């Protein structure tokens, strides 16, 4: 038996936890989506109950919570009440737990180094792995002369709108709420939500990817960012805590100050207008992406579990 036999994973079957690499953890309780979103009360309550049964039957030494965010406070209360039978508790990307809740958590896996440092011995920095069928995205892509922007959480699209106004290149923007993009110039094309394969195909066809965030303290933007790196795209992004672990200025991309229209306009103009710069940034992006795979993520999580065991 490997040490990971003593770990019970509780998660939704998606992204990393739906990959072959996740099979290194033989004991997994996946959330069943009976209806609606996986986080609704019924789905969350069911996976919590099934996990408690598994704890009592299997007696794991570690319970690792993946993408079951709504249940995290429930597991914390369960541990406090002794219902985890002495198992250690690992949570994923929990940034707003109270000090009292953190007392019941042994490790909090987060996607930014500064967040892990703020959590002290509880924090574990695990770079977010790139998620998607990138080979299919490349096949489906049509090479375009546009810059791509995508996602919604923490984005500062108002600054992007002003930065590209009057520019001689086109921007394609995919967001959950197109109505929030106001007074867009003619060279900015806004799309609503689209399936992930279509999103990645649009990203794969772009000359560069821009990730503008609302503040330097924003923890957002990483999903689109690592997808861009995996596709070898030069990146222009806000210098923020969720970005700086993935992009070094002038290496994989260009970093700009939050809310600075002129800074963003200049950086986009440099990337679009300088083919040599784009190729250099793209080469570095591909190098960085080699460390953002499911295999690397599995190695890091396994090492963390071994440390707890």
C-alpha positions in Angstrom: 0.0 0.0 0.0 1.2 3.5 -0.7 0.8 6.4 1.7 -2.0 7.8 -0.5 -4.2 4.9 0.5 -4.6 6.7 3.8 -6.0 9.8 2.1 -9.7 10.3 1.3 -10.3 12.9 -1.4 -13.7 14.6 -1.5 -14.3 16.6 -4.7 -16.3 17.3 -7.8 -15.1 15.3 -10.8 -13.7 18.1 -12.9 -10.4 19.5 -14.0 -7.4 17.9 -12.2 -9.7 15.6 -10.1 -11.2 14.2 -13.4 -7.7 13.4 -14.8 -5.7 10.2 -14.9 -3.2 11.8 -12.6 -5.9 11.9 -9.8 -6.0 8.2 -9.8 -2.9 8.2 -7.6 -5.4 8.8 -4.8 -7.3 5.5 -4.8 -9.9 6.6 -2.3 -12.1 9.3 -3.8 -15.6 10.4 -3.1 -17.0 12.4 -6.0 -20.0 14.7 -5.7 -23.1 13.6 -7.6 -24.8 16.4 -9.4 -28.5 15.5 -9.0 -29.6 18.8 -10.5 -28.5 22.4 -10.9 -25.0 23.4 -10.0 -22.7 21.1 -8.0 -22.6 23.6 -5.2 -26.3 23.7 -4.5 -27.5 22.5 -1.0 -28.7 19.1 -2.0 -25.6 18.1 -4.0 -23.3 19.5 -1.3 -25.2 17.8 1.5 -25.2 14.5 -0.2 -21.4 14.4 -0.8 -20.8 15.5 2.8 -22.9 12.7 4.1 -21.2 10.1 1.8 -17.8 11.4 2.9 -18.6 11.0 6.6 -19.7 7.4 5.9 -16.4 6.8 4.1 -14.5 8.3 7.0 -16.1 5.9 9.4 -15.7 2.9 7.1 -12.2 3.5 5.8 -10.6 5.5 8.7 -8.3 7.7 6.5 -5.5 9.6 8.2 -6.1 12.6 5.9 -9.2 14.1 4.3 -8.4 16.2 1.3 -11.2 18.5 0.1 -11.0 19.5 -3.6 -13.7 21.4 -5.5 -16.4 21.2 -2.8 -16.2 24.7 -1.4 -19.7 24.9 0.1 -18.9 21.9 2.4 -15.7 23.2 3.8 -17.3 24.8 6.9 -19.2 21.6 7.5 -16.1 19.5 7.5 -14.4 22.0 9.8 -17.3 21.6 12.3 -17.2 17.8 11.8 -13.6 17.8 12.7 -14.2 19.9 15.8 -16.9 17.5 16.8 -14.6 14.4 16.3 -16.5 13.1 13.4 -13.4 12.8 11.2 -12.0 10.3 13.7 -8.7 12.0 14.1 -8.0 12.5 10.4 -6.1 15.6 9.3 -7.9 18.1 7.1 -6.7 19.7 3.9 -8.7 22.3 2.1 -8.2 23.9 -1.3 -8.0 27.6 -2.1 -9.8 28.8 1.0 -8.9 32.4 1.4 -11.5 33.7 3.8 -11.5 31.2 6.7 -11.6 32.7 10.2 -8.8 32.1 12.7 -11.1 29.7 14.6 -11.8 27.7 11.4 -8.1 27.6 10.5 -7.4 26.0 13.8 -9.1 22.9 12.4 -7.3 22.9 9.1 -3.8 21.3 8.7 -3.1 22.6 5.1 -4.8 25.1 2.8 -3.6 24.7 -0.8 -3.6 28.0 -2.5 -2.5 29.3 -5.9 -0.4 32.3 -5.0 2.8 32.2 -3.0 2.0 35.3 -1.0 -1.3 33.8 0.1 0.5 30.7 1.3 3.0 32.8 3.3 0.1 34.7 4.9 -1.4 31.4 6.1 1.9 30.5 7.9 2.5 26.8 8.4 -1.0 26.0 7.1 -0.5 27.4 3.6 0.8 25.4 0.7 1.6 27.1 -2.6 0.6 24.9 -5.5 0.7 26.5 -8.9 -2.6 26.2 -10.7 -2.3 23.6 -13.5 -3.5 24.5 -16.9 -6.9 22.9 -17.7 -8.1 22.1 -21.2 -7.6 20.2 -24.4 -4.9 22.4 -25.8 -4.2 20.2 -28.9 -7.8 20.4 -29.9 -7.8 24.2 -29.3 -4.8 24.6 -31.6 -6.5 22.6 -34.3 -9.8 24.5 -34.0 -8.1 28.0 -33.9 -8.0 30.4 -36.8 -4.9 32.6 -36.7 -6.2 36.1 -36.0 -4.8 39.6 -35.7 -6.6 40.1 -32.4 -5.8 40.3 -28.7 -7.8 38.0 -26.5 -9.3 38.8 -23.0 -11.5 36.3 -21.1 -13.0 35.6 -17.8 -15.0 37.7 -15.3 -13.8 37.4 -11.7 -11.8 40.4 -10.6 -11.5 41.8 -14.1 -11.0 45.5 -14.8 -12.5 45.7 -18.3 -13.2 49.4 -17.9 -9.5 50.1 -18.0 -9.1 47.7 -21.0 -11.8 49.5 -22.9 -10.0 52.9 -22.6 -6.6 51.4 -23.3 -7.6 49.9 -26.6 -9.8 52.8 -27.7 -8.4 54.1 -31.0 -5.9 51.2 -31.3 -5.2 49.7 -34.7 -5.7 46.2 -33.5 -8.8 44.2 -32.6 -9.7 42.8 -29.2 -12.0 39.8 -28.6 -13.4 39.7 -25.1 -15.4 36.7 -23.6 -17.2 37.4 -20.3 -20.1 36.0 -18.3 -21.8 39.4 -18.3 -21.4 41.3 -21.7 -23.8 43.9 -20.5 -21.1 45.1 -18.0 -18.9 46.3 -20.9 -20.0 49.8 -21.6 -19.2 52.2 -24.4 -16.9 49.7 -26.1 -15.0 51.0 -29.2 -15.5 49.5 -32.6 -12.3 47.5 -32.4 -13.5 45.7 -29.2 -15.8 42.7 -29.9 -17.6 41.3 -26.8 -18.9 37.8 -26.5 -21.0 36.2 -23.8 -20.3 32.8 -22.2 -19.2 30.0 -24.5 -18.3 26.4 -24.1 -14.7 25.8 -22.9 -13.5 24.3 -26.2 -14.7 27.4 -28.1 -13.2 29.7 -25.5 -9.8 27.9 -25.8 -10.0 28.0 -29.6 -10.5 31.8 -29.5 -7.6 32.1 -27.1 -5.4 29.9 -29.2 -5.9 32.0 -32.3 -4.9 35.3 -30.6 -1.5 37.1 -31.0 -1.5 37.8 -27.3 -3.7 37.5 -24.2 -4.5 40.3 -21.7 -5.6 39.8 -18.1 -6.5 43.2 -16.6 -7.4 42.9 -12.9 -9.0 45.4 -10.6 -6.3 45.7 -8.0 -2.8 44.6 -7.1 -4.3 42.5 -4.3 -6.6 40.5 -6.6 -6.2 36.7 -6.4 -8.0 36.2 -9.7 -7.1 35.6 -13.3 -5.0 32.5 -13.0 -7.2 30.1 -15.0 -7.1 32.2 -18.1 -3.4 33.1 -17.5 -2.2 29.5 -17.3 -4.3 28.5 -20.3 -2.6 31.2 -22.2 0.9 30.0 -21.1 0.0 26.5 -22.1 -0.8 27.7 -25.6 2.4 29.7 -25.8 0.8 33.1 -25.8 2.5 36.3 -24.8 0.6 37.8 -21.8 -0.1 41.3 -20.7 -1.4 41.3 -17.2 -1.9 43.3 -14.1 0.9 43.1 -11.5 -1.2 41.4 -8.8 -0.7 38.6 -6.2 -2.6 36.1 -8.4 -0.3 36.8 -11.4 3.3 37.4 -10.3 4.0 33.7 -9.5 3.2 32.8 -13.1 4.6 35.7 -15.2 7.8 37.6 -14.8 7.9 41.0 -16.4 9.6 41.0 -19.8 9.9 37.2 -19.6 6.6 35.4 -20.2 4.8 38.7 -20.7 4.5 42.3 -19.6 3.1 43.4 -16.3 1.3 46.7 -15.8 -0.1 48.6 -12.8 -3.7 48.1 -11.9 -6.0 50.7 -13.3 -3.3 52.5 -15.4 -4.8 53.1 -18.8 -1.6 54.4 -20.3 0.6 51.6 -18.9 -1.8 49.0 -20.4 -2.1 50.8 -23.7 1.7 51.0 -24.1 2.2 47.3 -23.1 -0.4 46.1 -25.6 1.1 48.3 -28.3 4.5 46.8 -27.7 3.4 43.2 -27.9 1.2 43.6 -30.9 3.7 45.8 -32.8 6.9 43.9 -32.1 7.0 40.3 -33.6 10.5 39.6 -32.2 9.2 40.5 -28.7 6.1 38.3 -29.1 8.2 35.3 -30.1 10.6 35.8 -27.2 7.7 36.0 -24.7 5.9 33.1 -26.3 9.0 30.9 -26.0 9.3 31.7 -22.3 5.6 31.1 -21.9 5.9 27.6 -23.2 8.8 27.0 -20.8 6.8 28.2 -17.8 3.8 26.0 -18.9 5.9 22.9 -18.5 5.7 23.4 -14.7 1.9 23.9 -14.8 0.7 20.4 -15.7 -1.5 17.9 -14.0 1.5 15.7 -13.4 3.5 18.4 -11.6 0.4 19.3 -9.5 -0.1 15.6 -8.6 3.5 15.4 -7.4 3.2 18.5 -5.2 -0.1 17.3 -3.6 1.3 13.8 -3.1 4.4 15.3 -1.4 2.1 17.3 0.9 0.1 14.3 1.8 3.2 12.3 2.5 4.4 15.1 4.8 1.1 15.0 6.8 1.2 11.2 7.0 
